[in-house]
Amino acid sequence: MEARVSSGLQLSNWVNPEKIARKPTGSLQFFQMHGGKRLYHMPVSRCPRAKERFHRFVTLKVSCSAENRKASVLESESSPAFFDESDTIKNKAEELEPYLDGRCIYLVGMMGSGKTTVGRVLSEALGYSFVDCDVLIEEAAGGSTVAEIFKLHGEGFFRENETEVLKKLSLMHRLVISTGGGAVVRPINWRHMNKGISVWLDVPLDALARRIVAVGTGSRPLLHHGDGDPYTKTMKRLCTLFEERGEAYANADVRVSLENIAAKLGYEDVTDISPTAIAIEALIQIEHLLTRK
């Protein structure tokens, strides 16, 4: 498909239920099983150190390590228990499936909050397809990265196409969708996301800053301004963005607080929490939402 970036992304023949159905993980194609690990085909343009646009395989671990972790996510806070994350998330997904009834799950949150990683884990557990909105927009733009789209056409152009993607995805079912960090600021996006269930991954800003600086800010166009060392500059910008978006994130149907998970698991640093543990908590919160209605 020929992408005409200057006149808007051509999405009509590209974001459609049949194509998504053929790709069990959305735009990241599932290729094979190897050594108990899933291998995905991921555009390397998402990697901040990439010097040219090409593709490579990356390994994604979707199951937990053999070592059980002490947790009370599935028990009362006064009754912590050892549990195997892979079995727990499978059982919780099976329990939740009748209540979900095929509704899409939209993950919202700040940049670097783990929406893509956790989204893949959730989609695997639920038997859903996974879609990353940013990747869809990049592919529709002929492979241009988000940073390049911002630079060439501005944030407004990107947001318009982000809304178009969400509109089309809202007509589908059985998807876990990772949204861009700023998708929540447009009311029209919420009208599309409200057709499914929105989940806010709430991560402390300090942890976000450390994570983003560790991998680089090249792919984060909203962090290319300001002075100071990378951490200080990133932290300041994240604080500003959160002031602008915090109330919007709170509109999500459920909130998954990594600080709360860390307290339950007895971790001092939220970065020690596995994506599977976060996904389990998301399923628990979704179940609470649906069963109390």
ChimeraX commands (.cxc) that place a marker at each C-alpha (Angstrom):
marker #1 position 0.00,0.00,0.00 radius 0.5
marker #1 position 1.31,3.42,-0.89 radius 0.5
marker #1 position 1.38,5.77,2.08 radius 0.5
marker #1 position 0.71,9.45,1.40 radius 0.5
marker #1 position 1.96,11.08,4.52 radius 0.5
marker #1 position 1.49,14.62,3.26 radius 0.5
marker #1 position -2.24,14.13,2.83 radius 0.5
marker #1 position -2.90,11.82,5.75 radius 0.5
marker #1 position -2.19,8.17,6.36 radius 0.5
marker #1 position -4.06,5.76,4.15 radius 0.5
marker #1 position -5.55,3.37,6.69 radius 0.5
marker #1 position -8.74,2.09,5.07 radius 0.5
marker #1 position -7.14,-0.88,3.33 radius 0.5
marker #1 position -4.68,-1.54,6.07 radius 0.5
marker #1 position -6.28,-1.52,9.51 radius 0.5
marker #1 position -8.99,-4.10,9.08 radius 0.5
marker #1 position -10.32,-7.08,11.05 radius 0.5
marker #1 position -9.16,-9.69,8.54 radius 0.5
marker #1 position -5.58,-8.46,8.56 radius 0.5
marker #1 position -5.46,-8.23,12.34 radius 0.5
marker #1 position -6.92,-11.74,12.61 radius 0.5
marker #1 position -4.12,-13.12,10.46 radius 0.5
marker #1 position -1.58,-11.57,12.80 radius 0.5
marker #1 position -2.13,-13.04,16.27 radius 0.5
marker #1 position 0.07,-10.38,17.82 radius 0.5
marker #1 position -1.07,-7.41,15.74 radius 0.5
marker #1 position 1.70,-5.61,13.88 radius 0.5
marker #1 position 4.37,-7.71,15.57 radius 0.5
marker #1 position 4.15,-10.94,13.66 radius 0.5
marker #1 position 4.45,-14.20,15.51 radius 0.5
marker #1 position 6.92,-16.39,13.70 radius 0.5
marker #1 position 7.96,-19.42,15.69 radius 0.5
marker #1 position 8.63,-21.06,19.03 radius 0.5
marker #1 position 12.22,-21.60,20.01 radius 0.5
marker #1 position 13.60,-22.78,23.31 radius 0.5
marker #1 position 10.36,-21.93,25.11 radius 0.5
marker #1 position 10.53,-18.30,23.98 radius 0.5
marker #1 position 8.35,-16.39,21.55 radius 0.5
marker #1 position 10.15,-14.73,18.67 radius 0.5
marker #1 position 8.61,-11.61,17.20 radius 0.5
marker #1 position 9.42,-9.53,14.17 radius 0.5
marker #1 position 9.75,-5.96,15.42 radius 0.5
marker #1 position 10.64,-2.85,13.38 radius 0.5
marker #1 position 14.06,-1.83,14.59 radius 0.5
marker #1 position 13.02,1.78,14.02 radius 0.5
marker #1 position 11.47,1.43,17.49 radius 0.5
marker #1 position 14.99,0.99,18.88 radius 0.5
marker #1 position 16.62,4.37,19.63 radius 0.5
marker #1 position 20.05,3.23,18.49 radius 0.5
marker #1 position 18.98,2.09,15.05 radius 0.5
marker #1 position 20.84,3.79,12.20 radius 0.5
marker #1 position 18.69,2.48,9.37 radius 0.5
marker #1 position 15.23,0.99,8.98 radius 0.5
marker #1 position 15.39,-2.78,8.80 radius 0.5
marker #1 position 13.95,-5.70,10.69 radius 0.5
marker #1 position 15.39,-8.07,13.22 radius 0.5
marker #1 position 14.18,-10.72,15.60 radius 0.5
marker #1 position 13.89,-9.94,19.25 radius 0.5
marker #1 position 13.15,-12.39,21.97 radius 0.5
marker #1 position 10.20,-11.78,24.25 radius 0.5
marker #1 position 9.75,-13.87,27.35 radius 0.5
marker #1 position 6.06,-14.13,28.10 radius 0.5
marker #1 position 6.29,-16.70,30.83 radius 0.5
marker #1 position 7.74,-16.27,34.26 radius 0.5
marker #1 position 11.02,-17.69,35.48 radius 0.5
marker #1 position 11.08,-21.05,37.22 radius 0.5
marker #1 position 11.55,-19.37,40.57 radius 0.5
marker #1 position 8.27,-18.61,42.28 radius 0.5
marker #1 position 7.87,-15.16,43.74 radius 0.5
marker #1 position 6.25,-14.34,47.04 radius 0.5
marker #1 position 3.14,-12.28,46.40 radius 0.5
marker #1 position -0.31,-11.45,47.61 radius 0.5
marker #1 position -1.77,-10.24,44.34 radius 0.5
marker #1 position -4.30,-13.06,44.29 radius 0.5
marker #1 position -4.70,-13.33,48.04 radius 0.5
marker #1 position -5.71,-10.89,50.71 radius 0.5
marker #1 position -2.95,-8.58,51.83 radius 0.5
marker #1 position -2.79,-10.43,55.13 radius 0.5
marker #1 position -2.35,-13.82,53.47 radius 0.5
marker #1 position 0.60,-13.69,51.03 radius 0.5
marker #1 position 1.29,-16.86,49.09 radius 0.5
marker #1 position 3.79,-18.32,46.67 radius 0.5
marker #1 position 2.44,-18.71,43.18 radius 0.5
marker #1 position 3.60,-19.51,39.70 radius 0.5
marker #1 position 2.98,-16.49,37.50 radius 0.5
marker #1 position 2.40,-18.43,34.28 radius 0.5
marker #1 position -0.28,-20.62,35.85 radius 0.5
marker #1 position -1.83,-17.70,37.70 radius 0.5
marker #1 position -2.25,-15.50,34.64 radius 0.5
marker #1 position -3.64,-18.40,32.62 radius 0.5
marker #1 position -6.22,-19.22,35.28 radius 0.5
marker #1 position -7.18,-15.60,35.80 radius 0.5
marker #1 position -7.60,-15.06,32.05 radius 0.5
marker #1 position -9.88,-18.10,31.83 radius 0.5
marker #1 position -11.99,-16.79,34.71 radius 0.5
marker #1 position -12.29,-13.37,33.12 radius 0.5
marker #1 position -13.08,-14.44,29.57 radius 0.5
marker #1 position -16.89,-14.82,30.00 radius 0.5
marker #1 position -17.11,-11.34,31.53 radius 0.5
marker #1 position -14.96,-9.71,28.84 radius 0.5
marker #1 position -17.18,-11.06,26.05 radius 0.5
marker #1 position -14.61,-10.15,23.40 radius 0.5
marker #1 position -14.29,-6.50,24.36 radius 0.5
marker #1 position -11.00,-4.82,23.49 radius 0.5
marker #1 position -8.57,-3.70,26.18 radius 0.5
marker #1 position -6.89,-0.31,25.76 radius 0.5
marker #1 position -3.69,0.29,27.71 radius 0.5
marker #1 position -3.02,3.94,28.52 radius 0.5
marker #1 position -0.19,5.56,30.41 radius 0.5
marker #1 position 2.94,7.64,30.16 radius 0.5
marker #1 position 5.71,6.86,27.71 radius 0.5
marker #1 position 7.89,4.06,29.02 radius 0.5
marker #1 position 5.19,2.67,31.31 radius 0.5
marker #1 position 5.36,-0.76,29.68 radius 0.5
marker #1 position 2.14,-0.69,27.67 radius 0.5
marker #1 position 3.64,-2.66,24.79 radius 0.5
marker #1 position 5.38,-5.28,26.93 radius 0.5
marker #1 position 2.43,-5.80,29.27 radius 0.5
marker #1 position 0.06,-5.71,26.31 radius 0.5
marker #1 position 1.79,-8.65,24.67 radius 0.5
marker #1 position 1.60,-10.65,27.88 radius 0.5
marker #1 position -2.11,-9.87,28.27 radius 0.5
marker #1 position -2.91,-10.76,24.67 radius 0.5
marker #1 position -1.06,-14.06,25.00 radius 0.5
marker #1 position -2.95,-14.96,28.16 radius 0.5
marker #1 position -6.36,-14.00,26.79 radius 0.5
marker #1 position -5.89,-15.39,23.30 radius 0.5
marker #1 position -6.34,-11.87,21.93 radius 0.5
marker #1 position -4.43,-10.13,19.15 radius 0.5
marker #1 position -2.01,-7.38,20.14 radius 0.5
marker #1 position -1.81,-3.99,18.43 radius 0.5
marker #1 position 0.56,-1.08,19.06 radius 0.5
marker #1 position -0.99,2.15,17.77 radius 0.5
marker #1 position 2.37,3.83,17.26 radius 0.5
marker #1 position 3.61,0.93,15.12 radius 0.5
marker #1 position 0.42,1.01,13.03 radius 0.5
marker #1 position 0.90,4.72,12.35 radius 0.5
marker #1 position 4.57,4.21,11.49 radius 0.5
marker #1 position 3.76,1.42,9.05 radius 0.5
marker #1 position 1.00,3.45,7.42 radius 0.5
marker #1 position 3.50,6.28,6.99 radius 0.5
marker #1 position 5.74,4.03,4.94 radius 0.5
marker #1 position 8.05,3.16,7.81 radius 0.5
marker #1 position 8.65,6.66,9.16 radius 0.5
marker #1 position 9.20,6.63,12.90 radius 0.5
marker #1 position 7.05,8.58,15.33 radius 0.5
marker #1 position 9.97,10.96,15.85 radius 0.5
marker #1 position 10.25,11.53,12.10 radius 0.5
marker #1 position 6.50,12.11,11.75 radius 0.5
marker #1 position 6.63,14.68,14.56 radius 0.5
marker #1 position 9.60,16.42,12.95 radius 0.5
marker #1 position 8.20,16.51,9.42 radius 0.5
marker #1 position 4.50,17.09,10.07 radius 0.5
marker #1 position 4.09,18.12,13.69 radius 0.5
marker #1 position 2.32,16.64,16.67 radius 0.5
marker #1 position -1.11,17.72,15.46 radius 0.5
marker #1 position -0.78,15.62,12.33 radius 0.5
marker #1 position 0.28,12.60,14.38 radius 0.5
marker #1 position -2.66,13.01,16.78 radius 0.5
marker #1 position -5.16,13.15,13.91 radius 0.5
marker #1 position -3.90,9.87,12.54 radius 0.5
marker #1 position -3.78,8.37,16.02 radius 0.5
marker #1 position -7.48,9.14,16.35 radius 0.5
marker #1 position -8.17,7.54,12.98 radius 0.5
marker #1 position -6.38,4.36,14.08 radius 0.5
marker #1 position -8.34,4.21,17.35 radius 0.5
marker #1 position -11.60,4.75,15.47 radius 0.5
marker #1 position -10.96,1.76,13.23 radius 0.5
marker #1 position -9.72,-0.45,16.04 radius 0.5
marker #1 position -12.80,0.36,18.12 radius 0.5
marker #1 position -14.91,-1.50,15.55 radius 0.5
marker #1 position -13.03,-4.73,16.20 radius 0.5
marker #1 position -13.03,-7.26,19.01 radius 0.5
marker #1 position -10.56,-9.37,21.00 radius 0.5
marker #1 position -7.67,-6.92,20.79 radius 0.5
marker #1 position -5.22,-5.65,23.40 radius 0.5
marker #1 position -4.24,-2.19,22.22 radius 0.5
marker #1 position -1.22,-0.19,23.34 radius 0.5
marker #1 position -1.99,3.50,22.90 radius 0.5
marker #1 position 0.42,6.42,22.66 radius 0.5
marker #1 position 1.16,8.34,25.84 radius 0.5
marker #1 position -0.76,11.39,24.63 radius 0.5
marker #1 position -3.80,9.61,23.22 radius 0.5
marker #1 position -5.78,10.40,26.38 radius 0.5
marker #1 position -5.77,14.17,25.84 radius 0.5
marker #1 position -8.32,14.10,23.01 radius 0.5
marker #1 position -11.94,13.51,24.13 radius 0.5
marker #1 position -12.77,11.88,20.80 radius 0.5
marker #1 position -10.22,9.16,21.55 radius 0.5
marker #1 position -12.06,8.33,24.76 radius 0.5
marker #1 position -15.29,7.92,22.80 radius 0.5
marker #1 position -13.56,5.22,20.77 radius 0.5
marker #1 position -11.81,3.58,23.72 radius 0.5
marker #1 position -14.99,3.53,25.80 radius 0.5
marker #1 position -16.29,0.82,23.48 radius 0.5
marker #1 position -13.83,-1.44,25.27 radius 0.5
marker #1 position -12.07,-1.37,28.64 radius 0.5
marker #1 position -9.30,1.13,29.36 radius 0.5
marker #1 position -6.48,0.29,31.75 radius 0.5
marker #1 position -4.09,2.90,33.12 radius 0.5
marker #1 position -0.59,1.62,33.89 radius 0.5
marker #1 position 0.41,4.05,36.63 radius 0.5
marker #1 position 4.20,4.06,37.05 radius 0.5
marker #1 position 6.15,6.49,39.29 radius 0.5
marker #1 position 7.79,9.21,37.23 radius 0.5
marker #1 position 11.23,8.54,38.70 radius 0.5
marker #1 position 11.08,4.94,37.51 radius 0.5
marker #1 position 9.93,6.11,34.07 radius 0.5
marker #1 position 12.79,8.58,33.81 radius 0.5
marker #1 position 15.38,5.97,34.76 radius 0.5
marker #1 position 13.94,3.47,32.30 radius 0.5
marker #1 position 13.77,5.93,29.41 radius 0.5
marker #1 position 17.29,7.29,29.97 radius 0.5
marker #1 position 18.64,3.75,30.11 radius 0.5
marker #1 position 17.43,2.97,26.58 radius 0.5
marker #1 position 17.81,6.48,25.16 radius 0.5
marker #1 position 15.42,9.27,24.24 radius 0.5
marker #1 position 15.96,9.21,20.48 radius 0.5
marker #1 position 12.55,7.70,19.76 radius 0.5
marker #1 position 10.76,10.08,22.17 radius 0.5
marker #1 position 10.06,13.31,20.25 radius 0.5
marker #1 position 8.47,15.04,23.24 radius 0.5
marker #1 position 11.73,14.68,25.20 radius 0.5
marker #1 position 13.96,16.48,22.72 radius 0.5
marker #1 position 13.74,19.84,24.47 radius 0.5
marker #1 position 15.29,21.40,27.53 radius 0.5
marker #1 position 18.73,21.60,29.08 radius 0.5
marker #1 position 20.61,19.52,31.62 radius 0.5
marker #1 position 21.78,15.95,31.97 radius 0.5
marker #1 position 19.56,13.26,30.38 radius 0.5
marker #1 position 17.91,12.19,33.64 radius 0.5
marker #1 position 17.15,15.72,34.88 radius 0.5
marker #1 position 15.85,16.82,31.49 radius 0.5
marker #1 position 13.71,13.71,31.12 radius 0.5
marker #1 position 12.32,13.97,34.64 radius 0.5
marker #1 position 11.36,17.63,34.18 radius 0.5
marker #1 position 9.61,16.89,30.91 radius 0.5
marker #1 position 7.77,13.89,32.33 radius 0.5
marker #1 position 6.53,16.01,35.25 radius 0.5
marker #1 position 5.19,18.60,32.82 radius 0.5
marker #1 position 3.50,15.98,30.66 radius 0.5
marker #1 position 1.93,14.31,33.68 radius 0.5
marker #1 position 0.55,17.63,34.89 radius 0.5
marker #1 position -1.12,17.96,31.49 radius 0.5
marker #1 position -2.36,14.37,31.27 radius 0.5
marker #1 position -2.81,13.09,34.82 radius 0.5
marker #1 position -6.52,13.85,35.06 radius 0.5
marker #1 position -7.07,12.29,31.64 radius 0.5
marker #1 position -5.32,9.06,32.64 radius 0.5
marker #1 position -7.61,8.91,35.67 radius 0.5
marker #1 position -10.57,8.58,33.27 radius 0.5
marker #1 position -9.53,4.99,32.58 radius 0.5
marker #1 position -11.89,2.25,33.70 radius 0.5
marker #1 position -9.26,0.70,35.92 radius 0.5
marker #1 position -5.91,1.78,37.37 radius 0.5
marker #1 position -2.95,-0.55,37.82 radius 0.5
marker #1 position -0.57,1.08,40.27 radius 0.5
marker #1 position 2.95,-0.32,40.23 radius 0.5
marker #1 position 3.54,1.19,43.65 radius 0.5
marker #1 position 0.65,-0.86,45.01 radius 0.5
marker #1 position 1.92,-4.02,43.33 radius 0.5
marker #1 position 5.42,-3.44,44.73 radius 0.5
marker #1 position 3.97,-3.06,48.22 radius 0.5
marker #1 position 2.06,-6.33,47.88 radius 0.5
marker #1 position 5.09,-8.20,46.57 radius 0.5
marker #1 position 7.48,-6.66,49.05 radius 0.5
marker #1 position 9.65,-4.95,46.42 radius 0.5
marker #1 position 11.39,-1.65,47.12 radius 0.5
marker #1 position 11.79,-0.80,43.43 radius 0.5
marker #1 position 8.87,-1.02,41.01 radius 0.5
marker #1 position 11.29,-1.96,38.22 radius 0.5
marker #1 position 11.66,-5.36,39.90 radius 0.5
marker #1 position 8.05,-6.20,39.06 radius 0.5
marker #1 position 7.72,-8.59,36.13 radius 0.5
marker #1 position 5.43,-7.75,33.18 radius 0.5
marker #1 position 3.46,-10.91,34.01 radius 0.5
marker #1 position 2.78,-9.70,37.56 radius 0.5
marker #1 position 1.56,-6.38,36.15 radius 0.5
marker #1 position -0.67,-8.19,33.67 radius 0.5
marker #1 position -2.11,-10.35,36.46 radius 0.5
marker #1 position -3.00,-7.24,38.45 radius 0.5
marker #1 position -4.61,-5.73,35.35 radius 0.5
marker #1 position -6.80,-8.82,34.94 radius 0.5
marker #1 position -7.77,-8.68,38.61 radius 0.5
marker #1 position -8.76,-5.02,38.35 radius 0.5
marker #1 position -10.74,-5.67,35.17 radius 0.5
marker #1 position -12.53,-8.54,36.88 radius 0.5
marker #1 position -13.45,-6.27,39.80 radius 0.5
marker #1 position -14.80,-3.72,37.35 radius 0.5
marker #1 position -16.93,-6.19,35.40 radius 0.5
marker #1 position -18.24,-8.28,38.26 radius 0.5
marker #1 position -19.48,-5.33,40.31 radius 0.5
marker #1 position -21.57,-3.96,37.45 radius 0.5
marker link #1:1,2 radius 0.2
marker link #1:2,3 radius 0.2
marker link #1:3,4 radius 0.2
marker link #1:4,5 radius 0.2
marker link #1:5,6 radius 0.2
marker link #1:6,7 radius 0.2
marker link #1:7,8 radius 0.2
marker link #1:8,9 radius 0.2
marker link #1:9,10 radius 0.2
marker link #1:10,11 radius 0.2
marker link #1:11,12 radius 0.2
marker link #1:12,13 radius 0.2
marker link #1:13,14 radius 0.2
marker link #1:14,15 radius 0.2
marker link #1:15,16 radius 0.2
marker link #1:16,17 radius 0.2
marker link #1:17,18 radius 0.2
marker link #1:18,19 radius 0.2
marker link #1:19,20 radius 0.2
marker link #1:20,21 radius 0.2
marker link #1:21,22 radius 0.2
marker link #1:22,23 radius 0.2
marker link #1:23,24 radius 0.2
marker link #1:24,25 radius 0.2
marker link #1:25,26 radius 0.2
marker link #1:26,27 radius 0.2
marker link #1:27,28 radius 0.2
marker link #1:28,29 radius 0.2
marker link #1:29,30 radius 0.2
marker link #1:30,31 radius 0.2
marker link #1:31,32 radius 0.2
marker link #1:32,33 radius 0.2
marker link #1:33,34 radius 0.2
marker link #1:34,35 radius 0.2
marker link #1:35,36 radius 0.2
marker link #1:36,37 radius 0.2
marker link #1:37,38 radius 0.2
marker link #1:38,39 radius 0.2
marker link #1:39,40 radius 0.2
marker link #1:40,41 radius 0.2
marker link #1:41,42 radius 0.2
marker link #1:42,43 radius 0.2
marker link #1:43,44 radius 0.2
marker link #1:44,45 radius 0.2
marker link #1:45,46 radius 0.2
marker link #1:46,47 radius 0.2
marker link #1:47,48 radius 0.2
marker link #1:48,49 radius 0.2
marker link #1:49,50 radius 0.2
marker link #1:50,51 radius 0.2
marker link #1:51,52 radius 0.2
marker link #1:52,53 radius 0.2
marker link #1:53,54 radius 0.2
marker link #1:54,55 radius 0.2
marker link #1:55,56 radius 0.2
marker link #1:56,57 radius 0.2
marker link #1:57,58 radius 0.2
marker link #1:58,59 radius 0.2
marker link #1:59,60 radius 0.2
marker link #1:60,61 radius 0.2
marker link #1:61,62 radius 0.2
marker link #1:62,63 radius 0.2
marker link #1:63,64 radius 0.2
marker link #1:64,65 radius 0.2
marker link #1:65,66 radius 0.2
marker link #1:66,67 radius 0.2
marker link #1:67,68 radius 0.2
marker link #1:68,69 radius 0.2
marker link #1:69,70 radius 0.2
marker link #1:70,71 radius 0.2
marker link #1:71,72 radius 0.2
marker link #1:72,73 radius 0.2
marker link #1:73,74 radius 0.2
marker link #1:74,75 radius 0.2
marker link #1:75,76 radius 0.2
marker link #1:76,77 radius 0.2
marker link #1:77,78 radius 0.2
marker link #1:78,79 radius 0.2
marker link #1:79,80 radius 0.2
marker link #1:80,81 radius 0.2
marker link #1:81,82 radius 0.2
marker link #1:82,83 radius 0.2
marker link #1:83,84 radius 0.2
marker link #1:84,85 radius 0.2
marker link #1:85,86 radius 0.2
marker link #1:86,87 radius 0.2
marker link #1:87,88 radius 0.2
marker link #1:88,89 radius 0.2
marker link #1:89,90 radius 0.2
marker link #1:90,91 radius 0.2
marker link #1:91,92 radius 0.2
marker link #1:92,93 radius 0.2
marker link #1:93,94 radius 0.2
marker link #1:94,95 radius 0.2
marker link #1:95,96 radius 0.2
marker link #1:96,97 radius 0.2
marker link #1:97,98 radius 0.2
marker link #1:98,99 radius 0.2
marker link #1:99,100 radius 0.2
marker link #1:100,101 radius 0.2
marker link #1:101,102 radius 0.2
marker link #1:102,103 radius 0.2
marker link #1:103,104 radius 0.2
marker link #1:104,105 radius 0.2
marker link #1:105,106 radius 0.2
marker link #1:106,107 radius 0.2
marker link #1:107,108 radius 0.2
marker link #1:108,109 radius 0.2
marker link #1:109,110 radius 0.2
marker link #1:110,111 radius 0.2
marker link #1:111,112 radius 0.2
marker link #1:112,113 radius 0.2
marker link #1:113,114 radius 0.2
marker link #1:114,115 radius 0.2
marker link #1:115,116 radius 0.2
marker link #1:116,117 radius 0.2
marker link #1:117,118 radius 0.2
marker link #1:118,119 radius 0.2
marker link #1:119,120 radius 0.2
marker link #1:120,121 radius 0.2
marker link #1:121,122 radius 0.2
marker link #1:122,123 radius 0.2
marker link #1:123,124 radius 0.2
marker link #1:124,125 radius 0.2
marker link #1:125,126 radius 0.2
marker link #1:126,127 radius 0.2
marker link #1:127,128 radius 0.2
marker link #1:128,129 radius 0.2
marker link #1:129,130 radius 0.2
marker link #1:130,131 radius 0.2
marker link #1:131,132 radius 0.2
marker link #1:132,133 radius 0.2
marker link #1:133,134 radius 0.2
marker link #1:134,135 radius 0.2
marker link #1:135,136 radius 0.2
marker link #1:136,137 radius 0.2
marker link #1:137,138 radius 0.2
marker link #1:138,139 radius 0.2
marker link #1:139,140 radius 0.2
marker link #1:140,141 radius 0.2
marker link #1:141,142 radius 0.2
marker link #1:142,143 radius 0.2
marker link #1:143,144 radius 0.2
marker link #1:144,145 radius 0.2
marker link #1:145,146 radius 0.2
marker link #1:146,147 radius 0.2
marker link #1:147,148 radius 0.2
marker link #1:148,149 radius 0.2
marker link #1:149,150 radius 0.2
marker link #1:150,151 radius 0.2
marker link #1:151,152 radius 0.2
marker link #1:152,153 radius 0.2
marker link #1:153,154 radius 0.2
marker link #1:154,155 radius 0.2
marker link #1:155,156 radius 0.2
marker link #1:156,157 radius 0.2
marker link #1:157,158 radius 0.2
marker link #1:158,159 radius 0.2
marker link #1:159,160 radius 0.2
marker link #1:160,161 radius 0.2
marker link #1:161,162 radius 0.2
marker link #1:162,163 radius 0.2
marker link #1:163,164 radius 0.2
marker link #1:164,165 radius 0.2
marker link #1:165,166 radius 0.2
marker link #1:166,167 radius 0.2
marker link #1:167,168 radius 0.2
marker link #1:168,169 radius 0.2
marker link #1:169,170 radius 0.2
marker link #1:170,171 radius 0.2
marker link #1:171,172 radius 0.2
marker link #1:172,173 radius 0.2
marker link #1:173,174 radius 0.2
marker link #1:174,175 radius 0.2
marker link #1:175,176 radius 0.2
marker link #1:176,177 radius 0.2
marker link #1:177,178 radius 0.2
marker link #1:178,179 radius 0.2
marker link #1:179,180 radius 0.2
marker link #1:180,181 radius 0.2
marker link #1:181,182 radius 0.2
marker link #1:182,183 radius 0.2
marker link #1:183,184 radius 0.2
marker link #1:184,185 radius 0.2
marker link #1:185,186 radius 0.2
marker link #1:186,187 radius 0.2
marker link #1:187,188 radius 0.2
marker link #1:188,189 radius 0.2
marker link #1:189,190 radius 0.2
marker link #1:190,191 radius 0.2
marker link #1:191,192 radius 0.2
marker link #1:192,193 radius 0.2
marker link #1:193,194 radius 0.2
marker link #1:194,195 radius 0.2
marker link #1:195,196 radius 0.2
marker link #1:196,197 radius 0.2
marker link #1:197,198 radius 0.2
marker link #1:198,199 radius 0.2
marker link #1:199,200 radius 0.2
marker link #1:200,201 radius 0.2
marker link #1:201,202 radius 0.2
marker link #1:202,203 radius 0.2
marker link #1:203,204 radius 0.2
marker link #1:204,205 radius 0.2
marker link #1:205,206 radius 0.2
marker link #1:206,207 radius 0.2
marker link #1:207,208 radius 0.2
marker link #1:208,209 radius 0.2
marker link #1:209,210 radius 0.2
marker link #1:210,211 radius 0.2
marker link #1:211,212 radius 0.2
marker link #1:212,213 radius 0.2
marker link #1:213,214 radius 0.2
marker link #1:214,215 radius 0.2
marker link #1:215,216 radius 0.2
marker link #1:216,217 radius 0.2
marker link #1:217,218 radius 0.2
marker link #1:218,219 radius 0.2
marker link #1:219,220 radius 0.2
marker link #1:220,221 radius 0.2
marker link #1:221,222 radius 0.2
marker link #1:222,223 radius 0.2
marker link #1:223,224 radius 0.2
marker link #1:224,225 radius 0.2
marker link #1:225,226 radius 0.2
marker link #1:226,227 radius 0.2
marker link #1:227,228 radius 0.2
marker link #1:228,229 radius 0.2
marker link #1:229,230 radius 0.2
marker link #1:230,231 radius 0.2
marker link #1:231,232 radius 0.2
marker link #1:232,233 radius 0.2
marker link #1:233,234 radius 0.2
marker link #1:234,235 radius 0.2
marker link #1:235,236 radius 0.2
marker link #1:236,237 radius 0.2
marker link #1:237,238 radius 0.2
marker link #1:238,239 radius 0.2
marker link #1:239,240 radius 0.2
marker link #1:240,241 radius 0.2
marker link #1:241,242 radius 0.2
marker link #1:242,243 radius 0.2
marker link #1:243,244 radius 0.2
marker link #1:244,245 radius 0.2
marker link #1:245,246 radius 0.2
marker link #1:246,247 radius 0.2
marker link #1:247,248 radius 0.2
marker link #1:248,249 radius 0.2
marker link #1:249,250 radius 0.2
marker link #1:250,251 radius 0.2
marker link #1:251,252 radius 0.2
marker link #1:252,253 radius 0.2
marker link #1:253,254 radius 0.2
marker link #1:254,255 radius 0.2
marker link #1:255,256 radius 0.2
marker link #1:256,257 radius 0.2
marker link #1:257,258 radius 0.2
marker link #1:258,259 radius 0.2
marker link #1:259,260 radius 0.2
marker link #1:260,261 radius 0.2
marker link #1:261,262 radius 0.2
marker link #1:262,263 radius 0.2
marker link #1:263,264 radius 0.2
marker link #1:264,265 radius 0.2
marker link #1:265,266 radius 0.2
marker link #1:266,267 radius 0.2
marker link #1:267,268 radius 0.2
marker link #1:268,269 radius 0.2
marker link #1:269,270 radius 0.2
marker link #1:270,271 radius 0.2
marker link #1:271,272 radius 0.2
marker link #1:272,273 radius 0.2
marker link #1:273,274 radius 0.2
marker link #1:274,275 radius 0.2
marker link #1:275,276 radius 0.2
marker link #1:276,277 radius 0.2
marker link #1:277,278 radius 0.2
marker link #1:278,279 radius 0.2
marker link #1:279,280 radius 0.2
marker link #1:280,281 radius 0.2
marker link #1:281,282 radius 0.2
marker link #1:282,283 radius 0.2
marker link #1:283,284 radius 0.2
marker link #1:284,285 radius 0.2
marker link #1:285,286 radius 0.2
marker link #1:286,287 radius 0.2
marker link #1:287,288 radius 0.2
marker link #1:288,289 radius 0.2
marker link #1:289,290 radius 0.2
marker link #1:290,291 radius 0.2
marker link #1:291,292 radius 0.2
marker link #1:292,293 radius 0.2
view
